[in-house]
Amino acid sequence: MKNLTILGLFLLLVPSAPAQDMPLSQILIPGEGWAKGAAGFKPISGIIAHRFDPNELMVFDTEGHMQGFVDGMGKKIDRKIEEKISFRPGMIAPGGDFQYRILDNRKSLGIFSAKVPQEKIAEIPLEVEEAVFSITADRGTMLIADAASKYVWAYRIDKDGKLSGGESYMTLRVRKEEPRSEASAIRVDKAGRIYVASKLGVQVFDPTGRLCGVLTNPSTERITAMTFGGPKGDHLVVACGTVIYSRRLNAVWGFFNDKK
């Protein structure tokens, strides 16, 4: 009954989601596959895009230090790093009154004031071991994947920024002999689809939590980071160890804003 409750809640929060099946073929473009981009980085743990300029992505190492910039197709941009920006697993949701960060133990979520980023409003323990997360484009639902298992959890974001109603919402594909999903990032598109970077590739789900299909890993190395990029926000960009790849999709990043 709890799963039905969270499913109903999620559908209410995504009213534009179509009722019919959303097969993977809807986002695939004939002739478009993974293209190799920049290489030679230290092992990458994060790629972050700006909603007004997802054609300039920041690349971070496993210590959370910025390594440099690539464009939305994963090609290196020759630009000096002028400020120190650190990265934590997951993402900070763009806009709104709150910022969310997975804390260092990766088992809890910190809620901070957007106006005073160092002001922690609350810390919420999670039903996971190694969390990565995203929020839906309407900022109504928090999605949290567990790298140590095969589950993705959904929480309602209340008006005070805190979370409620957490339930196991999606089940990732894993190999029998390897129960860890190694989920490293979650992103959403404007149609409400959910993309989870995992050991098997990028697993794509429709807004109801049904698996649309899996975009195969472009490398023998597992995917360690993922975001959307490109001038139109329609390139999926992933990092596999030290190398970046991208592919154009018939989909647009859920937070892409072309109205600067």
Secondary structure, 3 states (H helix, E strand, C coil): CHHHHHHHHHHHHCCCCCCCCCCHHHCCCCCCCCEECCCCCCCEEEEEEECCEEEEEEEEECCCEEEEEECCCCCEECCCCCCCCECCCCCCCCCCCEEEEECCCCCEEEEEECCCCCCEEEEEECCCCCEEEEECCCCCEEEEEECCCCEEEEEEECCCCCEEEEEEEEECCCECCECCCCCCEEEEECCCCEEEEECCEEEEECCCCCEEEEEECCCCCCEEEEEEECCCCCEEEEEECCEEEEEECCCCECCCCCCC
